[in-house]
Amino acid sequence: MRIALYQPEIAGNVGAILRLAACFAVPVDIIMPMGFAFSDARLKRAAMDYGAAADVTRHANFQAFDHERRAKGRRLVLMSSHASEPLPDVRFRPDDVLLMGSESAGVPDAVRDLADVRVRIPMAPGFRSLNIAVSTGIAVAEALRQTGQFPQ
């Protein structure tokens, strides 16, 4: 299981996701460019002392990330508030890559179209989205539960 962040914009969100990734032993791919410097104090504050324990790979762009993902035969699972497949209906695989779009724009159509599965987290009527770090936590927890990959 891996988490991929497409051109993240908010340091605090990435820090929270890195903390989550470290605690669950899930590697993170960051697809550049980012909307802040990787050394940003807000990222470090949100990640706390867990950030250094996170397994992070930065990719120059989506093409570099996608080339590596395909070479390893990993399925791309896009998390999107616009997707039609509800999270409870998805059957995750142990080597899936859960792709989270940027906070303001999600992913471009060309990236969306490359996703093998497009998943949304169901919510109460009248609400359109969750914070990206919260969404990542929900999706990763469900994927780890299904695949028996929670740390012991």
C-alpha positions as a printed NumPy array, in Angstrom:
array([[  0.   ,   0.   ,   0.   ],
       [  1.215,   3.514,  -0.794],
       [ -0.128,   7.052,  -0.49 ],
       [  0.5  ,   9.474,  -3.372],
       [ -0.05 ,  13.218,  -3.05 ],
       [ -0.575,  15.109,  -6.301],
       [  0.987,  18.58 ,  -6.106],
       [  0.023,  19.241,  -2.469],
       [ -0.467,  22.877,  -1.486],
       [ -0.802,  22.986,   2.297],
       [  2.164,  22.119,   4.479],
       [  0.054,  21.233,   7.527],
       [ -1.932,  18.666,   5.55 ],
       [  1.206,  17.003,   4.217],
       [  2.682,  16.972,   7.719],
       [ -0.417,  15.252,   9.086],
       [ -0.321,  12.708,   6.25 ],
       [  3.378,  12.012,   6.875],
       [  2.574,  11.373,  10.533],
       [ -0.22 ,   8.99 ,   9.505],
       [  2.108,   7.25 ,   7.044],
       [  4.824,   6.786,   9.646],
       [  2.382,   5.38 ,  12.218],
       [  0.904,   2.901,   9.734],
       [  4.207,   2.129,   7.917],
       [  2.782,   3.218,   4.547],
       [  5.214,   4.878,   2.09 ],
       [  4.314,   8.258,   0.575],
       [  4.932,   9.502,  -2.962],
       [  4.881,  13.276,  -3.384],
       [  4.298,  14.426,  -6.942],
       [  5.893,  17.815,  -7.53 ],
       [  5.577,  20.704,  -7.625],
       [  4.415,  21.442,  -4.092],
       [  2.89 ,  24.728,  -2.967],
       [  5.511,  25.151,  -0.213],
       [  9.097,  24.219,   0.592],
       [  9.631,  20.717,   1.982],
       [ 11.497,  22.363,   4.848],
       [  8.429,  24.457,   5.81 ],
       [  8.005,  24.814,   9.577],
       [  4.245,  24.118,   9.27 ],
       [  4.981,  20.721,   7.722],
       [  7.374,  19.876,  10.553],
       [  4.917,  21.091,  13.201],
       [  2.101,  18.902,  11.842],
       [  4.335,  15.865,  11.33 ],
       [  5.916,  16.367,  14.768],
       [  8.797,  13.971,  15.365],
       [  7.088,  11.337,  13.188],
       [  7.954,  13.058,   9.901],
       [ 11.515,  11.784,   9.83 ],
       [ 10.236,   8.207,  10.191],
       [  7.999,   8.481,   7.113],
       [  9.203,   6.749,   3.935],
       [  8.886,   9.571,   1.378],
       [  9.741,   9.586,  -2.316],
       [  9.478,  12.831,  -4.273],
       [  8.805,  12.689,  -8.019],
       [  9.648,  15.558, -10.387],
       [  6.219,  15.335, -12.033],
       [  3.276,  13.011, -12.598],
       [  4.902,  11.332, -15.606],
       [  7.919,  10.255, -13.527],
       [  5.653,   8.966, -10.752],
       [  3.368,   7.121, -13.182],
       [  6.29 ,   5.528, -15.017],
       [  7.629,   4.094, -11.757],
       [  4.155,   2.983, -10.618],
       [  3.474,   1.166, -13.88 ],
       [  6.913,  -0.467, -13.883],
       [  6.07 ,  -1.982, -10.494],
       [  2.587,  -3.069, -11.63 ],
       [  0.74 ,  -1.049,  -9.007],
       [ -2.926,  -0.128,  -9.403],
       [ -3.76 ,   3.598,  -9.161],
       [ -6.743,   4.306,  -6.888],
       [ -7.875,   7.931,  -7.103],
       [ -9.703,   9.335,  -4.103],
       [-12.094,  12.047,  -5.309],
       [-15.275,  13.687,  -4.064],
       [-16.463,  13.46 ,  -7.709],
       [-15.939,   9.698,  -8.103],
       [-18.851,   7.313,  -8.438],
       [-17.454,   4.246,  -6.611],
       [-18.247,   4.486,  -2.865],
       [-15.414,   3.49 ,  -0.522],
       [-17.343,   0.602,   1.121],
       [-17.754,  -1.084,  -2.291],
       [-14.07 ,  -1.005,  -3.29 ],
       [-11.892,  -4.11 ,  -2.935],
       [ -8.353,  -2.946,  -2.263],
       [ -5.197,  -4.823,  -3.184],
       [ -2.043,  -4.894,  -1.03 ],
       [  0.042,  -2.986,  -3.596],
       [ -2.484,  -0.24 ,  -4.437],
       [ -1.398,   3.391,  -4.641],
       [ -4.011,   5.712,  -3.12 ],
       [ -3.777,   9.014,  -5.019],
       [ -4.972,  12.193,  -3.331],
       [ -5.38 ,  15.317,  -5.488],
       [ -4.256,  18.814,  -4.589],
       [ -6.393,  20.612,  -2.039],
       [ -7.763,  23.275,  -4.409],
       [ -7.978,  21.491,  -7.762],
       [ -7.852,  17.73 ,  -7.279],
       [ -6.163,  16.178, -10.327],
       [ -6.369,  17.123, -14.006],
       [ -8.68 ,  15.104, -16.248],
       [ -5.703,  13.377, -17.893],
       [ -4.552,  12.053, -14.501],
       [ -8.102,  11.116, -13.503],
       [ -8.495,   9.132, -16.698],
       [ -5.379,   7.054, -15.89 ],
       [ -6.765,   5.902, -12.539],
       [ -7.71 ,   2.238, -12.411],
       [-10.348,   2.937,  -9.752],
       [-12.005,   6.229,  -8.73 ],
       [-13.32 ,   6.255,  -5.161],
       [-15.374,   8.664,  -3.067],
       [-15.999,   8.649,   0.66 ],
       [-19.785,   8.772,   1.207],
       [-20.989,  11.701,   3.332],
       [-24.233,  13.046,   4.688],
       [-26.337,  15.03 ,   2.19 ],
       [-25.288,  18.647,   1.752],
       [-21.567,  18.123,   2.378],
       [-19.098,  17.989,  -0.505],
       [-15.67 ,  17.13 ,   0.879],
       [-13.419,  16.336,   3.813],
       [ -9.965,  17.675,   4.616],
       [ -7.344,  15.796,   2.575],
       [ -5.536,  14.481,   5.663],
       [ -8.809,  13.171,   7.103],
       [ -9.752,  11.59 ,   3.763],
       [ -6.341,   9.974,   3.506],
       [ -6.698,   8.509,   6.988],
       [-10.127,   7.064,   6.23 ],
       [ -9.032,   5.564,   2.894],
       [ -5.744,   4.157,   4.201],
       [ -7.417,   2.609,   7.243],
       [-10.013,   0.862,   5.076],
       [ -7.376,  -0.335,   2.595],
       [ -5.134,  -1.66 ,   5.389],
       [ -8.102,  -3.34 ,   7.085],
       [ -9.16 ,  -5.105,   3.911],
       [ -5.66 ,  -6.264,   3.024],
       [ -4.611,  -7.265,   6.551],
       [ -1.725,  -4.792,   6.52 ],
       [ -2.3  ,  -2.918,   9.776],
       [  0.925,  -2.875,  11.805],
       [  0.945,  -5.318,  14.713]])
